[in-house]
Amino acid sequence: MLKEIKIYDVIAKPGELKFGRIPGIELGTGAVVDIPLMVMNGVDEGPTLMVSAGAHGTEVTGIECIRRIMREELNPNKLRGVVIAVPASNPIAVNAATYFTHEFDGAGGNLIQSFPGAPDHDATKLMAYRLWQVITQAHYYIDLHCTGYCIPYTHVRTNGYVDNIPTRKALAMAKAFGTTIVHPSPRMLIGHATRTNFGLATSVGIPSIAPELPGWKAWDKKAADVGVRGVLNVLKHLDMIDGSIEKQVGYPVITEELYNWEVNAARGGLLREELKPGDRVCVGDVIARVFNMYGDEVEAIKSPKDGYITCYSHFRSMVVATGDGIGSVGALKP
């Protein structure tokens, strides 16, 4: 017999969509900032999928995706299982349109690298701790992200154990989502893969993926369509809703196995991109140039690997400083 679902202050009976909040943090003024929570309880048995967005406040496309999925696309009377949605995982950062929580946060403010969190730590780890209590109630997890000027692609944190069951299930989710799949590079596998929320979730048996969508402090329908279609594809793959998996359209989808290599600037100045996301590159190809404030070229940034341009990140802006990440190359498997 189906049962009602209770998560923090949300109680959803079979066939209901309910709204509530995950306890957040108290600001210096005494104002309390909670994390919005949506729970849809289906009328038939099935798994629990959690979908979140807004871990970084500049990444807003996923917020629109969740709105459409939960308010327009899904019907609890046709759902098998439960969908938990958190549209703004870091409401402080979302409100301020900043990548991190705030300037003085002891964890550095990067929510996705603060899991499983701690109940008696700084603001970011406290939010991570409370979110982790929700993530661990799910059987599957999708964390939606954005990375500026990019082709849509999906991170799968293999953690170096490609053949374990959770990773195989995560890879199947990524294939169903339908965008280019990117694994962590070997240099990222040491510790980094399990520090992320979706990497840690996979390592404890909750298959998880992190799609990256176009957009930075803004969203458009074309990018949101990819995210909505991808999440619905995963729901179909998990047999939570009826329908056939739909092919992603509007952006290139690279079918080759790729490994993420971040590219950084060594000099400061104005960035000029030489290629576009989805373009094929060989090691040593110039992918961007940096010009100083006098108009002199001070650096030709070259591809570290053979592969494809997956994104130009523009984390700060197209004015870069030494060490700033300027984008990523999806390297081909050696």
C-alpha positions in Angstrom: 0.0 0.0 0.0 1.4 3.4 -0.9 2.2 5.7 2.0 2.5 9.4 2.5 6.0 10.9 2.2 7.4 13.2 4.9 10.6 15.2 4.3 11.2 18.0 6.8 7.9 20.0 6.9 6.5 18.5 3.7 3.9 15.8 3.8 2.7 14.4 0.5 0.1 11.8 0.1 -0.1 9.5 -3.0 -1.2 11.7 -5.9 -0.1 15.0 -4.4 2.5 17.7 -5.1 3.4 19.6 -1.9 5.7 22.4 -1.1 7.8 23.3 2.0 11.3 24.1 3.2 14.5 22.6 4.3 15.8 24.5 7.4 18.4 27.0 6.2 20.5 29.5 8.1 20.0 32.7 10.1 21.5 35.9 8.8 23.2 38.5 11.0 20.0 40.5 10.9 18.0 37.5 12.3 16.3 36.8 9.0 16.0 33.1 8.3 16.8 31.8 4.8 15.4 28.4 4.1 15.9 26.1 1.2 12.7 25.6 -1.0 11.5 22.0 -1.3 9.0 20.3 -3.6 7.8 16.7 -3.2 5.6 14.8 -5.7 4.3 11.5 -4.5 3.0 9.2 -7.3 0.0 6.9 -7.2 2.0 3.8 -8.0 5.1 2.1 -6.6 8.5 3.2 -8.0 11.8 4.6 -7.0 12.6 8.1 -5.6 14.5 10.5 -7.8 15.8 13.8 -6.4 16.5 16.7 -8.7 18.3 19.9 -7.5 19.6 23.1 -9.0 21.0 26.4 -7.8 24.0 25.0 -5.9 25.9 27.8 -7.5 23.9 31.0 -7.6 24.9 32.0 -11.0 23.5 28.9 -12.6 19.8 29.6 -13.1 18.8 27.4 -16.0 18.2 24.5 -13.8 15.8 26.5 -11.7 13.6 27.0 -14.7 13.9 23.3 -15.6 12.6 22.3 -12.2 9.7 24.7 -12.4 8.6 23.3 -15.8 9.2 19.7 -14.7 7.3 19.9 -11.4 4.5 22.4 -12.4 3.9 21.6 -16.1 5.4 18.3 -17.2 4.7 15.8 -14.4 1.3 14.6 -13.1 1.4 12.9 -9.7 -1.6 10.7 -10.9 0.6 9.3 -13.6 3.8 9.0 -11.6 5.3 5.8 -10.3 7.4 6.6 -7.3 8.5 10.0 -5.8 10.2 13.1 -7.2 12.0 15.4 -4.8 13.0 18.7 -6.2 15.2 21.5 -4.7 15.3 24.4 -7.1 17.7 26.6 -5.1 20.1 24.4 -3.1 22.1 27.5 -2.0 19.5 30.3 -1.6 22.1 32.7 -0.3 24.1 32.4 -3.5 21.0 32.4 -5.8 19.7 35.6 -4.2 23.1 37.3 -4.6 23.8 35.8 -8.1 27.2 34.6 -6.8 29.0 31.3 -7.4 29.8 30.8 -3.8 27.8 31.4 -0.6 29.5 34.5 0.7 32.9 36.1 1.2 33.6 35.0 4.8 32.3 31.4 4.6 34.9 29.2 6.2 34.4 26.3 3.7 35.1 28.6 0.7 31.4 28.7 0.0 31.3 26.0 -2.7 28.3 24.0 -1.8 28.9 21.0 -4.1 32.3 20.4 -2.5 31.0 20.7 1.1 29.2 17.3 1.4 28.2 15.5 3.5 28.4 18.6 5.5 28.3 19.2 9.2 25.5 20.3 11.6 27.8 22.5 13.6 30.0 24.2 11.0 29.9 27.2 8.7 26.9 28.1 6.6 27.8 26.1 3.5 28.5 22.9 5.4 25.4 23.3 7.4 23.3 23.6 4.2 25.1 20.7 2.8 24.4 18.6 5.9 20.7 19.3 5.7 20.6 18.7 1.9 22.5 15.4 2.4 19.7 14.2 4.7 17.3 14.6 1.7 19.7 13.2 -0.9 20.2 10.0 1.1 16.4 9.4 1.0 16.6 9.1 -2.8 17.4 6.1 -5.0 18.7 8.3 -7.8 20.0 11.9 -8.0 20.4 14.6 -10.6 22.1 17.9 -9.8 21.6 20.5 -12.6 24.4 22.9 -13.3 25.4 25.6 -15.9 28.8 26.5 -17.2 28.4 29.6 -19.4 29.1 29.2 -23.1 29.0 25.5 -23.7 27.6 22.5 -25.3 25.3 20.6 -22.8 27.2 17.8 -21.2 26.8 15.5 -18.3 29.4 14.7 -15.6 29.6 11.1 -14.3 31.9 10.8 -11.3 33.3 7.3 -12.0 35.6 7.5 -8.9 38.0 5.1 -10.7 35.6 2.2 -10.3 33.9 2.0 -13.7 32.5 -1.5 -13.2 30.6 -1.0 -9.9 26.8 -1.1 -9.9 26.1 2.5 -8.8 28.5 3.9 -11.4 27.0 1.7 -14.2 23.6 2.9 -13.2 24.8 6.5 -13.2 26.3 6.0 -16.7 22.9 4.6 -17.9 21.2 7.7 -16.4 23.6 9.9 -18.3 23.0 8.1 -21.6 19.3 8.5 -21.1 19.7 12.2 -20.3 21.1 12.4 -23.8 23.9 14.9 -23.8 27.6 14.5 -24.3 29.1 12.5 -21.4 32.2 13.7 -19.6 34.2 11.7 -17.0 36.7 13.2 -14.6 40.2 13.3 -15.9 42.8 11.2 -14.0 44.1 14.2 -12.2 40.6 14.9 -10.8 40.1 11.4 -9.5 42.3 11.9 -6.4 39.8 13.0 -3.8 37.9 15.4 -6.0 35.3 13.0 -7.3 34.0 12.0 -3.9 34.0 15.5 -2.5 31.2 16.6 -4.8 27.6 15.9 -3.8 26.9 13.7 -6.8 30.2 12.0 -6.6 29.7 11.2 -2.9 26.2 10.1 -3.6 27.3 7.6 -6.2 30.0 6.3 -3.9 27.5 5.5 -1.2 25.2 3.7 -3.7 22.9 6.4 -5.0 23.6 6.7 -8.8 24.0 10.4 -9.6 24.8 12.7 -12.5 25.4 16.4 -12.9 24.4 17.8 -16.3 25.9 21.1 -17.3 23.6 23.4 -19.3 24.3 26.7 -21.1 23.7 29.9 -19.2 25.3 32.1 -16.7 23.1 34.4 -14.6 20.5 34.0 -17.3 18.6 31.2 -19.0 16.9 30.7 -22.4 14.3 28.3 -23.6 16.7 26.4 -25.9 19.0 25.5 -22.9 16.1 24.8 -20.6 14.5 22.5 -23.1 17.6 20.3 -23.0 17.4 20.1 -19.2 13.7 19.4 -19.1 14.0 16.8 -21.9 16.9 15.1 -20.1 15.3 14.8 -16.7 12.1 13.4 -18.3 14.3 10.9 -20.2 15.8 9.7 -17.0 12.3 9.4 -15.5 11.3 7.3 -18.5 14.5 5.2 -18.2 13.7 4.5 -14.5 10.1 3.6 -15.6 8.6 6.3 -13.4 6.6 7.8 -16.3 5.4 6.5 -19.6 6.9 7.5 -23.0 9.9 7.0 -25.2 13.3 8.6 -24.6 13.7 11.6 -26.8 16.8 12.6 -28.7 18.4 15.9 -27.6 18.3 18.6 -30.3 19.7 22.1 -30.7 23.3 21.4 -29.7 26.1 19.0 -30.7 26.1 15.6 -28.9 29.5 14.0 -29.0 29.3 10.2 -28.7 32.9 9.5 -28.0 34.1 8.9 -24.4 35.5 12.2 -23.0 37.5 13.1 -19.9 37.3 16.7 -18.5 40.5 18.8 -18.6 40.2 22.3 -17.3 42.2 25.0 -19.1 43.5 28.1 -17.2 45.0 31.4 -18.2 48.6 32.1 -17.3 48.4 35.9 -18.1 45.8 38.5 -17.3 43.8 40.5 -19.8 40.8 40.3 -22.2 40.0 36.8 -23.5 39.3 36.1 -27.1 37.9 32.7 -28.0 39.3 31.1 -31.2 36.9 28.2 -31.4 33.4 27.4 -30.3 32.0 24.7 -28.0 31.7 21.4 -29.8 34.7 22.0 -32.1 37.3 19.3 -32.5 40.8 20.1 -31.3 44.3 18.5 -31.3 46.9 19.0 -28.6 48.6 22.3 -29.1 45.8 24.0 -31.0 45.2 27.6 -29.9 41.8 27.7 -28.3 41.9 31.3 -27.0 44.1 34.3 -26.8 44.7 36.9 -24.0 45.3 40.6 -24.8 46.5 43.0 -22.2 44.9 46.4 -21.6 47.2 47.9 -24.3 46.0 45.5 -26.9 49.1 43.3 -27.0 48.6 39.6 -27.2 50.2 38.2 -24.1 49.2 34.5 -24.3 48.0 32.0 -26.8 46.2 29.3 -24.7 46.6 25.9 -26.2 44.6 22.7 -25.9 46.2 20.3 -23.5 44.7 17.2 -25.2 43.1 15.9 -28.3 39.4 16.1 -28.0 36.6 18.7 -28.2 35.9 22.1 -26.7 33.1 21.5 -24.2 32.9 25.0 -22.7 34.2 28.5 -22.2 33.4 29.1 -18.6 33.5 32.9 -18.1 33.4 32.4 -14.3 34.2 36.0 -13.6 33.9 37.6 -17.0 35.9 37.6 -20.3 38.5 39.7 -18.4 40.7 37.0 -16.9 43.5 37.0 -14.3 46.4 34.7 -13.9 45.1 31.2 -13.0 41.5 31.9 -14.0 39.7 28.9 -15.6 38.8 29.9 -19.2 37.0 26.6 -20.2 37.4 22.9 -20.6 38.4 20.4 -23.2 36.8 17.0 -23.3 39.8 14.8 -23.9 39.6 11.6 -25.9 40.4 8.4 -24.1 44.1 7.6 -24.7 
